[in-house]
Amino acid sequence: MADDLAAAGGQAEPSGAARTCTVAGRTLGQLVRYVLGVAIGIVVPVLLVGRRGEFVAAARQIGDASLGWVAAAIGAESMSLLFFARLQQRALRLSGSMVPLPGLFLVTLANDAIASTVPGEPAVSSGYRYRYYRRRGASAASAGWTVFTILIAQAVGMSAVLLVGVLIALTASAVASGAGASPASIGVTAVGLVIVVAAGAVLVRRDLVLQLASALAGGLQRRAGRRPNGVLARIEATLARMRDIPLSPRSTVGVVALATAVWVFDFLCLVCSFGAVHAAVPWRGVLLAYGAAQVAGSLPIVPGGLGIVEGSLAVVLVGYGASRVPAVSAVLAFRIVNYWLAVVVGWASAGLVAVQLRRQRAGDATVEPDAAQ
């Protein structure tokens, strides 16, 4: 996003040496991620070969999937994406920009495909949304503030979902064993609450975070001895304008509620996937398994957490009582909707968004000469 903030200010191009170092660094990072992705892509099939019978049985269950539950899973995932579009619209409106919801929904679909297939997350998808906001009339400060606010709100929402999942799993274990709350469960609960409260505090006092980022940009600029109108200076000025955008406690609650709804409906897609393959839902650990898989999948190793989400989700589900074949079947059904279908629809939406923006630029170019005459 920093590159986009700087580009919005119209700065001069970096020197050839600096550009070469930057490109080389990015290329090396992408190469490392691709190598890790290929390695995981090799390991996963090898492991599946050892469980070929279970995998074939899971595939058969998916082949006999209930169409009604499949439709429910698609509907739940669609609602998750719709809430993310609504979250963007709410954050943009709070920062003083108005963008129609239909366009933001298309961007959400495209953003999901980019996040699932392009290395470099979350910078790439955030940068994509930032550029879209700018092209739809949002200022650099408004677009940057929106991206920043959404990232933190999503972290708060996921922290809350994961905490609830941990509490359900610990409570169910305590009831099953006939014992009360253990010191370990109390400690986990306390740590989870601290994380949720800390993430919420960061969102409420985001001005302090932005001030710290601005100070770091200024410090880097002074250390590099760059001129006042350089890239870092423009980023620092944009961060300063972002600090002036208010966010009341009531608005904070609304934003976090929307971000949490995004995760909740995505989780409901997983629940519906169990129904699709005619499997019982392991309620004791399904929410914990979902949260843990999302956290593992967010690591910037493989785009979309491909292989990582499936593996971690199935392992935790089996650990909490689900039979192996139904768990694998439900996970695969969930990822067909949550990942593969989203990628296909998302890239089609990305093409549609590109066509719409091209037409908008062509229309603006036609209006300007007419206005000049």
HELIX and SHEET records of a PDB file:
HELIX    1   1 ALA A    2  ALA A    8  1                                   7    
HELIX    2   2 GLY A   16  GLY A   50  1                                  35    
HELIX    3   3 ARG A   52  GLY A   63  1                                  12    
HELIX    4   4 LEU A   67  LEU A   94  1                                  28    
HELIX    5   5 LEU A  101  THR A  117  1                                  17    
HELIX    6   6 ALA A  123  ARG A  135  1                                  13    
HELIX    7   7 ALA A  140  SER A  177  1                                  38    
HELIX    8   8 PRO A  183  VAL A  204  1                                  22    
HELIX    9   9 ARG A  206  ALA A  224  1                                  19    
HELIX   10  10 VAL A  231  ARG A  243  1                                  13    
HELIX   11  11 PRO A  249  ALA A  276  1                                  28    
HELIX   12  12 VAL A  286  GLY A  297  1                                  12    
HELIX   13  13 PRO A  303  GLY A  305  5                                   3    
HELIX   14  14 ILE A  308  GLY A  319  1                                  12    
HELIX   15  15 ARG A  324  ARG A  335  1                                  12    
HELIX   16  16 ILE A  336  LEU A  341  3                                   6    
HELIX   17  17 ALA A  342  ALA A  372  1                                  31    
END                                                                             
